[in-house]
C-alpha cells in the first residue's frame, strides 16, 4: 500500500466479467456490510461478484463512529492492524448532556480501552477503503469478480425467487450486463435495489416508515475546543432547540471533528426548520457551544445529509425490524434497516449481519432462518435502544436522568455496562431495577 493517505488512491478491481456469467453469490453494495459478506464468502472459497455503485476513493456520509462490536470482524477480516496504523481517534468514553445543560461522562470499560477494543472514530472513506480493498483481494483470489461504477438497474426473480441482476456500467444508461447466482445479498444502503425488490415489489410491504427512519446532517470542522488529541470522548448532546433529536461532536483525530445533527423523519416533519439550519443555530448561538466554535473552521464542501434506517421494532410486523429476506436473497446493514435507534451507529450491525448472511449462504439455509437469527442476535439491543430513543424525546426526563447520573457514580457504572454488555442492557426491562438505581 505504501505510505501516506492510501485511502485517497483508486482500488484496482480487474476486468468486468462477461454478461451471463454465473456466480455462487452476488453482493450488491461495497460498504462494510457488503465488503464483509463478500470477504467471508470468499474466505470459504465461494465465487463472488461484488458490485459497488461508486468508484474508489469514495466518501460515505456518516457520523464516523465505529463501535466495539465492529472490531472482532475488522480483526477476522485482516484489516485491524492496518487500521490502527492509520490516523484515527480512539474512543474512551461518551459525554451526554441534557437540554438544561447538565452533562455526564460515561467511560467505556477500562479493559476494552486497554485492549483497543472500545471503539474508533475515523472518516468512512478511510474505514470503508480498507474493507473494500481487502474484500477485492479475497474475492479475486477465489475466482470471483469486483465491479466499481456500476448501477444495478434490475433485480430478476423467477416466481418470487431472486435469480440475479442487471447492471449499467457507468450508470443507469450505461452498457448493460446480466449476472446470475443462486444467492444475492443486498448491502447498498437505504436505497438498495435488492431491498426495494424484496420488501416493496415482492412482499408489497412498507419500505420507508418515517417513524423508523432518521434524517442526518453532518459537517467536518477543525479546531473545535475540547476535541483536541487522538483519544478521548465522543459527545452526544440533547440540545433544547434540537430535541426530539440530538447534536453530536465526534472527533476523528488530527484536530478534525465530525459535527452533526439527527432527528426521526416523522418528528422532523412537524418542525419548520431544516437540520442544517438547526445545526448552524446551535453552533452560533448556544451558550454551551458558541465559545467552543469561536475559533473553529468549517471544512468547505463537507456539509451533507443522508438517511438512517433504524432497527427499531415495528408493531404488528412478523419480520423484525423489517423483512430482510426472500427466496434466494438476504439483506444486511442499512438495507435491512439495522441502524441503532438511539446512537445512530450502523457499522457494527452491518458487519454482524454481513458475516451472518455469508454463513447462511454457505450453509444454504432458508431466508426466514436468517431473519430469526438476525433478530435473536440484535433484537434485544435494538429494542432497548428504541426505548431510550423514545425517552430522549422528553426534555424533563432527560434533564432529570442526566442530572441524577452526573451525581451518582452507580448510574454512570450502569450506563457503562449498558453500552458494553448485552446482559446489562436487559436491566432496562426491569422497572424496579431502574427505580432502585435512580431513586435510592
Long-range contacts (C-beta under 8 A, 24 or more apart in sequence): 1-82, 6-129, 7-57, 7-86, 7-123, 7-125, 7-126, 7-129, 7-130, 8-57, 8-125, 9-57, 10-55, 10-56, 10-57, 11-56, 11-57, 11-129, 11-132, 11-133, 11-136, 11-148, 12-136, 13-136, 13-140, 13-145, 13-146, 13-147, 13-148, 14-140, 14-145, 14-146, 15-145, 16-145, 16-147, 16-150, 16-169, 16-177, 17-49, 17-145, 17-147, 17-177, 17-179, 18-177, 19-176, 19-177, 19-178, 19-179, 20-178, 20-179, 20-180, 21-49, 21-145, 21-179, 21-180, 22-179, 22-180, 22-181, 23-47, 23-48, 23-49, 23-144, 23-145, 23-179, 23-180, 23-181, 24-48, 24-181, 24-182, 24-183, 24-361, 25-49, 25-181, 25-182, 25-183, 25-184, 25-185, 25-361, 26-51, 26-164, 26-165, 26-179, 26-181, 26-183, 26-184, 26-185, 27-51, 27-184, 27-185, 27-187, 28-152, 28-165, 28-184, 28-185, 28-186, 28-187, 28-188, 28-192, 28-193, 28-194, 29-53, 29-186, 29-187, 29-188, 29-189, 29-192, 29-333, 29-335, 30-54, 30-128, 30-132, 30-135, 30-148, 30-187, 31-60, 31-128, 31-131, 31-132, 31-187, 31-188, 31-189, 31-333, 31-334, 31-350, 32-70, 32-127, 32-128, 32-131, 32-333, 32-347, 32-350, 32-351, 32-354, 33-187, 33-332, 33-333, 33-334, 33-335, 33-350, 33-351, 33-353, 33-354, 34-135, 34-185, 34-187, 34-188, 34-332, 34-333, 34-354, 35-77, 35-128, 35-131, 35-132, 35-134, 35-135, 35-354, 36-73, 36-77, 36-131, 36-135, 36-350, 36-351, 36-354, 36-355, 36-358, 37-185, 37-187, 37-332, 37-354, 37-355, 37-357, 37-358, 38-135, 38-138, 38-139, 38-144, 38-358, 39-77, 39-131, 39-134, 39-135, 39-138, 39-139, 39-358, 40-77, 40-354, 40-355, 40-358, 40-359, 40-362, 41-358, 41-361, 41-362, 42-135, 42-138, 42-139, 42-141, 42-142, 42-144, 43-138, 43-142, 44-358, 44-362, 45-142, 46-142, 46-144, 46-361, 46-362, 47-142, 47-143, 47-144, 48-139, 48-142, 48-144, 48-145, 49-144, 49-145, 49-146, 49-147, 49-179, 49-181, 50-135, 50-136, 50-139, 50-144, 50-145, 50-146, 50-147, 51-146, 51-147, 51-150, 51-152, 51-165, 51-167, 52-132, 52-146, 52-147, 52-148, 52-149, 52-150, 53-149, 53-150, 53-151, 53-152, 53-188, 54-148, 54-149, 55-148, 55-149, 56-129, 56-132, 56-148, 57-125, 57-129, 58-125, 58-128, 59-123, 59-124, 59-125, 60-124, 60-125, 60-128, 61-124, 61-216, 61-218, 61-304, 61-305, 61-306, 62-124, 62-218, 62-306, 62-346, 62-347, 63-216, 63-218, 63-248, 63-250, 63-258, 63-260, 63-262, 63-344, 63-345, 64-121, 64-122, 64-123, 64-124, 64-127, 64-250, 64-252, 64-258, 65-91, 65-119, 65-120, 65-121, 65-234, 65-250, 65-343, 65-345, 65-347, 66-119, 66-120, 66-121, 66-122, 66-127, 66-345, 66-347, 66-348, 67-119, 67-343, 67-345, 67-347, 67-348, 68-108, 68-112, 68-117, 68-118, 68-119, 68-348, 68-420, 69-348, 69-349, 69-351, 69-352, 70-119, 70-347, 70-348, 70-351, 71-116, 71-117, 71-119, 73-351, 73-352, 73-354, 73-355, 74-131, 74-351, 76-355, 77-131, 77-134, 77-135, 78-134, 79-130, 79-131, 79-134, 82-130, 83-120, 83-122, 83-127, 83-130, 84-116, 86-122, 86-126, 86-130, 87-122, 87-126, 87-230, 87-253, 87-254, 88-120, 88-121, 88-122, 88-126, 88-230, 88-252, 88-253, 89-120, 89-121, 89-122, 89-229, 89-230, 89-231, 89-232, 89-250, 89-251, 89-252, 89-253, 90-116, 90-118, 90-119, 90-120, 90-230, 90-231, 90-232, 91-118, 91-119, 91-120, 91-121, 91-231, 91-232, 91-233, 91-234, 92-118, 92-231, 92-232, 92-233, 93-232, 93-233, 93-234, 94-233, 94-234, 94-235, 94-236, 94-419, 95-233, 95-234, 95-235, 95-236, 95-237, 96-236, 96-237, 96-238, 96-402, 96-405, 97-235, 97-236, 97-237, 97-238, 97-239, 97-288, 97-402, 98-238, 98-395, 98-398, 98-399, 98-401, 98-402, 98-403, 99-238, 99-239, 99-240, 99-243, 99-395, 99-398, 99-399, 100-240, 100-399, 100-403, 101-287, 101-288, 102-399, 102-402, 102-403, 102-406, 103-402, 103-406, 104-402, 104-405, 104-406, 104-411, 104-412, 104-415, 105-233, 105-412, 106-412, 106-415, 106-416, 106-419, 107-412, 107-416, 108-416, 108-419, 108-420, 109-416, 109-420, 112-420, 121-234, 121-250, 121-251, 121-252, 121-253, 121-258, 122-252, 122-253, 123-252, 123-258, 127-347, 150-174, 152-188, 152-193, 152-194, 153-193, 155-184, 155-193, 155-194, 155-196, 155-197, 156-180, 157-197, 157-202, 157-326, 157-328, 160-202, 160-326, 160-327, 161-326, 161-327, 161-328, 162-194, 162-197, 162-198, 162-326, 162-327, 162-328, 162-329, 163-328, 165-193, 165-194, 182-328, 183-328, 183-329, 183-330, 183-361, 184-328, 184-329, 184-330, 185-329, 185-330, 185-331, 185-332, 185-354, 185-357, 185-358, 185-361, 186-329, 186-330, 186-331, 186-332, 186-335, 186-336, 187-331, 187-332, 187-333, 187-335, 187-350, 187-354, 188-335, 189-333, 189-334, 189-335, 190-306, 190-307, 190-308, 190-309, 190-334, 190-335, 192-331, 192-334, 192-335, 194-329, 194-331, 194-335, 195-331, 195-335, 195-336, 197-326, 197-329, 198-323, 198-324, 198-325, 198-326, 198-329, 198-331, 199-322, 199-323, 202-326, 203-323, 203-326, 205-322, 205-323, 208-309, 209-266, 209-314, 210-264, 210-265, 210-266, 210-269, 211-264, 211-265, 211-266, 211-267, 212-264, 212-309, 212-310, 212-312, 212-314, 212-321, 212-322, 212-337, 212-341, 213-264, 213-265, 213-266, 213-307, 213-308, 213-309, 213-310, 214-245, 214-262, 214-263, 214-264, 214-265, 214-307, 214-308, 214-310, 214-339, 214-344, 215-262, 215-263, 215-265, 215-268, 215-275, 215-305, 215-307, 215-308, 216-260, 216-261, 216-262, 216-275, 216-305, 216-306, 216-307, 216-308, 216-344, 217-260, 217-261, 217-262, 217-275, 217-276, 217-279, 217-303, 217-304, 217-305, 218-258, 218-259, 218-260, 218-261, 218-302, 218-303, 218-304, 218-305, 219-258, 219-259, 219-260, 219-279, 219-298, 219-299, 219-302, 219-303, 220-252, 220-256, 220-257, 220-258, 220-259, 220-298, 220-299, 220-302, 221-256, 221-257, 221-259, 221-293, 221-296, 221-297, 221-298, 221-299, 222-255, 222-256, 222-257, 222-296, 222-297, 222-299, 223-255, 223-295, 223-296, 223-297, 224-249, 224-251, 224-257, 224-259, 224-292, 224-293, 224-296, 225-291, 225-292, 225-293, 225-294, 225-295, 225-296, 226-292, 227-251, 227-255, 227-257, 228-255, 230-254, 236-343, 237-288, 237-289, 238-392, 238-395, 238-398, 238-402, 239-282, 239-286, 239-288, 240-395, 241-278, 241-281, 241-282, 241-286, 242-278, 242-282, 243-392, 243-393, 243-395, 243-398, 244-392, 244-393, 245-275, 245-278, 246-392, 247-279, 247-282, 247-289, 248-344, 256-299, 259-283, 262-308, 262-344, 264-310, 264-389, 265-307, 267-393, 275-305, 276-303, 276-305, 308-334, 308-339, 308-344, 308-346, 309-334, 309-337, 309-338, 309-339, 310-337, 310-339, 310-340, 310-341, 310-386, 310-389, 311-337, 311-338, 311-339, 311-340, 311-341, 311-349, 311-378, 311-382, 311-385, 312-341, 312-382, 312-383, 312-385, 312-386, 312-389, 313-379, 313-382, 313-383, 313-386, 319-371, 320-371, 320-375, 320-379, 321-375, 321-379, 321-382, 323-371, 324-353, 324-367, 324-370, 324-371, 324-374, 325-367, 325-368, 325-370, 325-371, 326-367, 327-367, 328-367, 329-367, 330-357, 330-360, 330-361, 330-367, 330-370, 331-357, 332-356, 332-357, 336-374, 338-378, 338-382, 340-381, 340-382, 340-385, 341-382, 341-385, 341-386, 341-388, 341-389, 342-385, 342-386, 342-388, 342-389, 342-392, 343-385, 349-378, 352-377, 352-378, 353-378, 380-422, 380-425, 380-426, 381-422, 381-425, 384-418, 384-425, 384-426, 384-428, 384-429, 387-428, 388-428, 401-438, 404-438, 410-437, 411-437, 411-438
